[in-house]
C-alpha cells in the first residue's frame, strides 16, 4: 500500500517546512521538501494543506488500568483515546492488579495489548521490595526500564527501604536499564496529612493537597534518587516534576546526561489556583502546586531542563474523584488532550513548535532508545499525526474516548484539532472516523548491555 500525505507543514528535527510524505506499507518511504508532487500512483492521498504534519507522540507515562481495574479504563479504550490525541506509542506503568512485578504479569500485559491496543505499546517493569533478582531475566530490548515508586501513590507500590533502593539502583546500572522514579517522601506526606486532618477534619479541602503532598516531600525524595543514581551511575528519569526547586537537579556536568526530568500535562497546564474551580478533578500525585512552580516548569520546557513531556494519564470513575485530600482519588485522564494542550502553549509563545515536537516525540524516542520511531525519517515506522489550527471544538462527554468519560478539560474549547493519526502506516484516525480493527505493535528498544 502506498499513501501520500501532501502539502502540509512538516515539523521534524528542529525544522518546519512545506512538504509531502510517502508511506509504503508500514514505513516512511520518502520525505519531499517543497511543493512538487511525488511520482507514481497512490492508494490513498491525504491533503494536508494548512495543517502541520508531526511525528506521532510517544507518551512515556500512562496508566491504562488493565488488568484488575478495568471498571475505570482498559487498554482498548485508552489506546483509542491516545489515537484521538495524536499519540501513537505509550509506555504503561506497573501499578495494576496484579502489579507488573513478575515476568508472568509482564507477559500477560503484552498479550493483552497485542489483542486490543490500537497504537504501539510497551510496559515498565515494577520494582518491589524483593524482585531485583528478576531484573537480569528481563529482555532489555522489550521494556523501557524499571519503574520505582519512591513515594506512595495509587496501587501501593512504595519502595522506601534504603537497602532495597540501593539494590534497585545498583542492579539497574549493572544491566544498563533506565530507572524511572515517582519521587515523594511518604513519611513527610503522612505527617502533613495528620496535621491537616487535625486542623481541617478527616477530609481536608482539596486546596490543601499541595500542602500535604508538599514541595519539601518532592525535593527530599528527588534529591535521594539523584544521590543514588550518581553513586551507581544509574540512568535516572524522574517522573512528573512538580516544583521549581527540583529543576536544579537536571543538566549537572558530573551526571553526563544520565539524569533527566519529565513534566506532565497536569503540572504544565494547572496551578493551585485551579483547585477553586476544578476541585478534585485535578487532584494528582505529586500535587499540582503554585503558579510560581508552574511558571518555572514552563520555562524549563524551552531551556532544556525538562527533557520529556508525558501525561501520567490516570483514569478513575467520576464518583471516585469526589471529596477532598483524603477521599478523592488521585489522577486524571489526559492522553487525548496532551498534544492540543501543548499546542496552546505554542500559540501562547511559551515554547515553539519545533521544541514541542522534541519534547513529545523525539526526546522520548532518544532517551529510551526506541527503535525506528519518534522521528519522520526514511525507513522509520510511519507513526504520523496531522493537526489543524483552524478546527475549534469543545470538550464534552460525547467526544471523550476514555472509558471513565470525564476530563478536567470539560467545557474547554481548543483551537487545534488532531485530524489524522497514522500508526505503522495504518490510517487509524481519519478526521473523526476511527478504524477500530487496527492494532499497534510492541515497541522495541536498544537498552541493556
N, C-alpha and C positions, 0 to 999 in steps of 0.2 A: 504493500500500500504506500502510495506517495501522496503527501499532503503538503500544501503550500500555505504559509502564513505570510500575507503580502502587505507591505506598505506601512507597517507600524513603526513606532519609535522603539528601537531595541535598546535596552539598558543592561549592560553587561561589562563586568571587569573595569569599572571606572569610566566607561564611555556611554554616551547616548547618541544614537544615530538612526536615521531613517533607513530601513532595510527590510529584507524578507528572510524567512527561514524555510528550508525544505526538510521535511521529515520523510524518512524511508523506514517503514516498519516501526521499530521502537526507538530509533536513534535520529539525531540531527545529522543530516547529510550535507547541507550547505548553509552558509550564512552569507547573504548578499548585502553588501554595503552600497546603498543607493536605491534608486527608483526603478532600475531595469527589471523586467520580468524574466524569471529564470526560464530556460528552455525545457521542453518536454511536456508531457501530459501529467495531470494530477487527478487523483481520485476524489480529492476534496480541496477546496480553496476557501480560506478564511480571509476576508477583507479586514485588515487591522488598521486602516487609515484613521487617524485621530485617536488611536489607542496606544498604550505602552505595552511592549512585549518583554516579559521578565522571566528569569529562571524561576521554576516552581519553588515556593517557600519550603524550607526544611525547618520544622518545629522540633527543637531538641528537648522539649519538656511538656509532655501531656499525660493526663490520667484518663484512660478510657474505660476504667471500672470493670472490665471483663478479664477473668471470671469473678463471680461471687457478689458483685454489686450492680448487677445488670438492670435493676429497677431504676437506677439513675442514668445509665449510659451503657452502650456496648460498642464493640469495635465497628460494627456496620454503621450505626447511627453517627458516631463521632468521626469516622473517616469520611462519611458523606458530608458532614459539616466542614471538615477540613477542605474537601474538594471545592465546596461552595466559597470557601475563603481563599482559594488560590494556594493552599498548602498541599504539596504533592508527596511529602515524606514526613514521617514523625518518629520520634523515639519515645516510647511509653515507659512509665515508671512502675516500680515493683510492688507498690502497696495495694495489691488486690487481694482476693481471698480464693485460693491460698496466695501468700506472698511469693514473689518470684525470687526465692532464695534457695531453690533446689534446681537441679538440672531438669527434673521431671516437669516442674512448673514452667520453666523457660520453654521447653519443647512443646508443652501444651499451648502456650501463647502463640508460638509460631504456627502451629496447626490451625488454631482459631483464626488468626489473621489471614492465613492462606485461603481459608474458606470465605471470609467475609469482609476483609479490608479493601476498600475501593482505591486506596492510594498506598504508597510504599511504606514499609513498616520495619521497625526494629524495637528491641526491648532491653532496657537496662537490667543487669543482674543486681539484686539487692544484697547489700552487706547486712549480716546479722551477727549476733554475739558469738556464734560458733561455726561459721561456714567459710572461713578464709581458706581452708584446705580444698574447697571446691574450685577456687579461682583458677588453679592450674589445669582443671579439666574443661574449662570453657574454651570455645573456639573464638579467639580474639578477632577473627575476620567476620563474625556474625553478630557481635554486640558492640554498642558504642562505648561501654565501660561499666564501671561499678557505681551504683547509687548508694550513698551513705547518708542516712538521716542522723545528723549530729544534734538535731532538735526534734522533739516530739511533734507529730502532725497527724493528719488523717491516716489511719492504718496501724498506728502504734509500732513503728519500726525503729524506735530510738536505739542508737548505739552510742553510749557515752562513757563506758568504762575505758580508762586510759589505756590499759593493756590491750584491749580489743582494737581501739583506734590505732595504736602503734602498729599492731599486726596487719590491719587493713591497709594502711598507707605503705608499709614495707612490702607486703606481698604484691600489691598492685604495681609498685615501682619495679619489682623484680620481673614481673610479667609484662611490663610496658603497657598496662591497661590504665586508661584515664579514670579518675575518681571524680564524680560529680556530687557535691555536698549540699544538703539542706542545713544551713548554719543558724541555729538559735540555741541559747543556753537554757535548757529546760528547768534547771534549778531556779534561775532568776525569774523565769516566767511563772513558775509555781508560787514563788514568794510574792510576786506582783499580783497574781490573781487572788491570793489570800487577803492581801491588803485591800484590794479593790472590793472584794465581797464584804469585808468588814465595814467598809465605808459606804458602799452603794447598794448592798443587798446581794442576794445569791446569783443574780444575772445582771451584772453591771451593763449600763447602756453602751451601745456599740461605739460611741465616741471615745470610750476608754480603751479600745482594743490596742491602739498604738502605744498606750502607756503600759499595758500588761505585756504585750509582745514588743518590747522596747528596743530603742536604738542600742542600749548597752548590751542587751541579750544577743543581738545580732553581731555586734562588734566583738564581744568576747569569744563567741564560737567561731566566727570567720578568722579571727586572729590565730586561734588554736589550729584551725585547719591549715593555714599558711605555715605556721611553725612546723607542723608535722610534714607537710609537703616539702619544705626546704630541708628538713632533716634527712628525708629519704629520697629526695629528688623525684618525687611523685608528680605526675601530670595532674593538676588540680583545676577543676572548673567549678566555681562557686555559683550555685543557682540563685535566682531571684534576689539580687542585691536590692535592698530597700532603703539604705541610708547613705547620706553623703559621706559619712566617715569611712565606710567600707571601701569607697572608691580609691582610697590611698593605697590599698593592697595590690593594685594592678600595676603592671609595667615597671617593676623594680629590676634594675640591671642584673642583679645577682640571680634572678629567677630564670633568666634565659628563655622567656616566653612560656614557661611551664605553668604559670598561674594565670587563669583568665576568669572573667566575670560575665555572668549572664544577667540581663534585665528582662523582666516580663511585663506584659501589657498593663497589668494592674498597677504597677508602681510607676509606669510611664504615663498612663492616662489619668490616674486619680490621685487625690491627696486627701488628707484627713478632713478637709472641709466638705468633701463629698459624702461623709457619713451622715450629714444633716439631711440629705435628700435621698440617697440611695440606701441608707441604713445597712443592714447586714448583707445585702446583695453584693457589696464589695468587701465583705469580710474574707480575708485570706491569711495564710501563714507563709512567710512573715507578713506582718500587718502593713497596710497602706499607711504611710507616715506623713510628715509635714509637707507643706508646699515647698519649703526650702530643700528638703530631700528630693522631691520630685524634680525641681529645677536643676539640681546638681546631676541627677541621673540623666536628664535630657541633655545637658551639656556634655556628659560623658559619652553619649551615643555618638557624637560627632568627633570628639577628640581622641577616641581610641581606647579609653579606659574600659568602656563596655565593649566586649568583643562580639556578643551574640544577643539577639532578641528572640525570646521564646514566648510561650503563653502561660505555662503552668495551668493549662486547660483542665478544670476540675469540677465536673458537674455534680450537683446534688438535686434532690427533689425540692421544689419551691417550699414545701412545708418544712423542710429541714433548714431552711435559711431564715426562719422566723426567730426572733428573740434578740438577745444581746451577746455579750462577750463569752458567756459560759454556755448558752443554749444553742445558738445558731451555728450551723456547720461552716467550716472554712473552705473556701474555694469557689471559683466561678467559671462558667463555660465561655471561652473566648477564642477558640481556634477559628471560628467562622468570621471573626471580626478583627483579627490581628493585622492583616495586611491593609485593610481600608482605614483602620485607626492610625497606622503608621503613615499612610499616605496623607492623612490630615495634618500630621506633623510636618510633612514635606510642604504642604500648602502654607503652613504657618512659619516656614523658614527655620524650624528647629533643626532640621537636617536636610540634606539634598537627596535627590532620588538615587544617585549612584551609591551613596553611603547606606541608604536604606536597604538596597539590594545586597550590599556587602554584609550587613548585619543579619539579614533574614535568609539568605541563600548561600552566598559564597563562604562566609565565615563558619557556619555550622559544618559545611562540607569539608573545609580545610582543617578545622580544629579536631574533628573526629575522623579525619582521613577516609571520608566517604568515597567509594568507588564511582566514578563516571556520572556524578550528579552534582547539582548546585551551581552549574555554570552553563551558559549557552556556548557550547563548543562542538565542533565537528567530531562525530563519533561518540559523543556523550548521549545518555538517555534523554529522550525528548519529554522532559518534565518542564512544562511551559505554562505560564499564566499570562493572560491578556486582560488588562484593566482599562476602563474608560473613565475619564474625568468629568464626563458630561451626562451621567445617568443617575440622577439622585433617587434615593429610596430611603424609606423609614423602617426601622427595625420594629417588627411586631411578631406576635406569636406564630403567625402563619408562615413567616419566612425563616424562622429558626429551625435548623436541621437537627440540632442536638436533641436527644431523647427527652431531656428534662423540660424543654420548651419555654425556657426563660433566659434572660440575659440582663446584666446591668446596663446594657445599651438600649433597652426597650424605650421606644419613643424618640431615639436619636436619629436624625437624618444625615446620611452620608452623601457626599457629592460623588465619590468614587464608587465604582461597581466592578466586581470580578465578572467578566463576561464569559471567558473561556478558560478551562483548565484542561491541559493535556497531561496524561500520565503514561509514561512509556509509549508515547505516540498515540495512545487512545484518546479520542476527543470525549473526555469524561463529562465535562460541563460545557454546554453549548447554548449560551445566552438564555439560561433558565431551564433548559432541557437537560436531564441527567440520565446518563447511561448506567443503570443500576447493575448491568451484567459485568462491568469492568472490575477486575481485581488488580491490586497493586502487586509489587514484588518485594521479596525480602531484601533489605539493604545489605550490602557487604562493605567491609572496611579494610583498611590497611594498618590495623592495630597490631600490637604484640611484637615479639622478637622472632 
